[in-house]
């Protein structure tokens, strides 16, 4: 089945992915929901290609992410008030192009934090929604990227839960995580507001590959979310966050009950 028509529809939606609902709360646009429904149906057909199924999975993750009002609000603001163009190195990272990344590094201070949320190139690479490249991540680490510097005050490991990790082996990603830990990134670091660890973030995003890799690298499966007043799932364990996603639950249960 031809994937190009779905890619065209998605490209046309990029500036209209979030709308204000009848209740005044921002969320995914009806057109995005229709696209996901059509794509999911196509992905279940006998002649569906792996690329089509992968696109359906990625769009499903995107829809879940945009169902969070705060995330949707941020994207809506970005739609109406476009941010300045990304640095060349970020574009190269999004394209998973090691040679372009290497060329961009010639005129880029590798640990510079840019944008509204102070993002580093390494965080960008480890949270890339367009598809993570372990080769690019390794290149950045070899060039001196500091994994302690990620998004704002959080390290790069917090970004893994948001990444598109289709086709990435958890064991290979775990090696990257261990290297980051050896370079000073705290695998149990808590985010400022929600007090979540990188593992909790990965589980909450229903990202089984990131979940598996973090556990293989030594993340504490017993960690609970912060006891923050007024926040959903406060002081909850990882199983609570994984409820609803069979793949992530399976990873957690396997590590909770090793054979």
C-alpha positions in Angstrom: 0.0 0.0 0.0 1.3 3.4 -1.0 2.6 5.5 2.0 3.1 8.7 0.0 -0.6 9.8 0.2 -0.4 9.5 4.0 2.9 11.5 4.1 1.2 14.2 1.9 -1.8 14.4 4.3 0.5 14.6 7.3 2.6 17.3 5.7 -0.5 19.4 5.0 -1.6 19.0 8.6 1.7 20.1 10.2 0.4 23.7 10.7 -3.0 22.5 11.9 -2.3 19.6 14.2 -3.8 21.4 17.3 -7.1 23.3 17.6 -9.1 24.8 20.4 -12.0 22.4 21.2 -15.6 23.4 22.1 -14.7 23.3 25.7 -11.9 25.8 25.1 -9.1 23.3 25.7 -6.5 22.8 23.0 -6.1 19.3 21.6 -5.4 17.2 18.5 -7.4 18.5 15.5 -10.2 16.3 14.1 -8.2 16.0 10.8 -5.3 14.5 12.7 -7.6 12.0 14.4 -9.1 11.0 11.0 -5.7 10.6 9.5 -4.6 8.3 12.3 -7.8 6.2 11.9 -7.3 5.9 8.2 -3.6 5.1 8.7 -4.3 2.5 11.4 -6.8 0.8 9.1 -4.3 0.7 6.3 -1.6 -0.6 8.6 -3.7 -3.6 9.5 -4.2 -4.7 5.9 -2.3 -7.7 4.5 -0.3 -5.7 2.0 0.8 -3.0 4.5 4.5 -2.3 4.4 6.7 -2.1 7.6 7.1 1.6 6.9 3.3 2.1 6.9 3.0 0.3 10.2 5.8 2.3 11.6 4.2 5.5 10.5 0.9 4.5 12.2 2.7 3.7 15.4 4.6 7.1 15.3 1.4 9.0 14.7 -0.4 7.2 17.5 2.3 8.3 19.9 2.0 11.9 18.5 -1.7 11.9 19.1 -1.3 10.7 22.7 1.3 13.4 23.3 -1.0 16.1 21.9 -3.9 14.9 24.0 -2.1 16.5 27.0 -3.5 20.0 27.2 -0.2 21.6 28.2 1.6 20.0 25.3 -1.1 20.9 22.9 -1.1 24.5 24.1 2.6 24.8 23.6 2.3 23.5 20.0 -0.6 25.7 19.3 1.4 28.7 20.4 4.2 27.5 18.2 1.8 27.3 15.3 0.6 30.9 15.7 3.9 32.3 16.8 6.6 30.4 14.9 9.9 30.1 16.6 13.1 31.2 14.8 14.6 28.6 12.4 16.4 25.7 14.1 20.2 25.8 14.0 21.7 23.9 11.1 23.0 21.2 13.4 19.4 20.5 14.6 18.2 20.1 11.1 21.1 17.7 10.4 20.1 15.7 13.6 16.5 15.6 12.5 17.6 14.2 9.1 19.8 11.6 10.9 22.7 12.7 8.7 26.0 12.1 10.4 28.1 13.9 7.7 25.9 17.0 7.9 26.1 16.9 11.7 29.9 16.6 11.5 30.1 19.6 9.2 27.8 21.6 11.4 30.0 21.0 14.4 32.8 23.0 12.7 30.9 26.2 13.6 28.9 25.1 16.6 29.7 25.0 20.3 28.6 21.5 21.1 27.1 22.1 24.5 25.2 25.3 23.6 21.6 25.3 24.8 19.2 27.1 22.5 15.5 27.8 22.0 12.7 28.5 24.5 13.6 25.5 26.6 17.4 25.6 26.4 18.0 22.4 24.3 21.4 20.9 23.5 22.3 19.1 20.3 22.7 15.9 22.2 19.2 16.2 23.8 17.8 16.8 20.3 19.4 13.7 19.1 18.2 11.5 22.0 14.7 12.8 21.9 14.2 13.0 18.1 10.6 12.3 17.1 11.7 11.9 13.4 13.8 8.8 14.3 16.8 8.4 16.5 20.3 7.7 15.0 22.7 6.0 17.4 25.5 6.9 15.0 24.6 10.6 15.4 24.5 10.3 19.2 27.8 8.5 19.3 29.3 11.2 17.0 28.1 14.0 19.4 29.5 12.2 22.4 32.8 11.6 20.7 32.9 15.3 19.9 32.5 16.2 23.6 28.8 16.5 24.2 28.0 16.7 27.9 25.0 14.4 28.7 24.4 16.3 31.9 23.2 19.2 29.8 19.9 18.4 28.0 16.7 20.4 28.2 16.8 23.3 30.7 18.2 21.8 33.9 17.5 18.2 33.0 19.9 15.8 31.5 19.6 14.1 28.1 18.2 10.9 29.5 14.9 12.6 30.1 14.5 13.0 26.4 14.5 9.3 25.5 10.8 8.8 26.3 9.8 11.3 23.6 12.0 9.7 20.9 11.0 7.7 17.9 13.0 4.6 18.6 11.5 2.3 15.9 14.2 -0.1 14.7 16.5 0.7 17.6 17.7 -2.3 19.7 17.2 -1.7 23.5 20.6 -3.3 24.2 22.4 -0.9 21.8 20.6 2.1 23.3 21.4 0.8 26.8 25.1 1.1 25.9 24.6 4.7 25.0 22.8 5.3 28.3 25.7 3.7 30.2 28.1 5.9 28.5 26.1 9.0 29.4 26.0 7.8 33.0 29.7 7.3 33.0 30.0 10.9 31.8 28.0 12.2 34.7 24.3 12.0 33.7 22.2 10.8 36.7 19.9 8.1 35.5 17.7 8.8 38.6 17.6 12.6 38.1 14.2 14.1 38.9 12.6 16.7 36.7 11.9 20.1 38.4 8.1 20.2 38.4 6.7 16.7 38.2 9.7 15.1 39.9 9.9 12.3 37.4 12.9 10.1 36.6 13.8 9.4 32.9 12.3 5.9 33.4 9.0 7.3 34.6 8.9 9.7 31.6 9.6 6.8 29.2 6.9 4.7 30.7 4.4 7.5 30.7 5.0 8.0 27.0 4.4 4.3 26.4 7.9 4.0 24.9 8.8 0.3 25.4 12.3 0.6 23.8 13.3 3.5 26.0 11.9 1.8 29.0 13.8 -1.4 28.2 17.0 0.4 27.6 16.9 2.4 30.8 16.2 -0.7 32.8 19.0 -2.6 31.2 21.3 0.4 32.0 20.3 0.2 35.7 17.3 2.5 36.1 15.3 1.9 39.3 12.0 0.2 38.4 10.8 0.9 41.9 11.0 4.7 41.5 7.7 6.6 42.0 6.6 9.9 40.6 6.9 12.9 42.8 4.3 13.6 45.5 3.3 16.8 43.8 -0.1 18.3 44.9 -2.6 18.7 42.1 -0.8 16.5 39.6 -2.3 13.3 38.1 -0.4 10.1 39.0 1.4 11.8 41.9 3.4 9.3 44.0 2.6 6.5 41.5 4.7 3.5 40.4 5.7 2.8 36.9 2.9 0.2 36.3 0.3 2.9 36.8 1.8 5.0 34.0 2.1 1.9 31.7 -1.6 0.9 32.1 -3.1 0.9 28.6 0.0 -0.1 26.6 0.6 -3.8 26.4 4.2 -3.5 25.0 5.4 -1.2 27.8 3.6 -3.3 30.5 5.3 -6.4 29.1 8.7 -4.9 29.5 8.0 -3.8 33.1 6.6 -7.2 34.1 9.5 -9.0 32.6 12.0 -6.9 34.7 9.8 -7.1 37.8 9.6 -10.9 37.5 12.9 -12.1 35.9 13.1 -15.7 35.0 
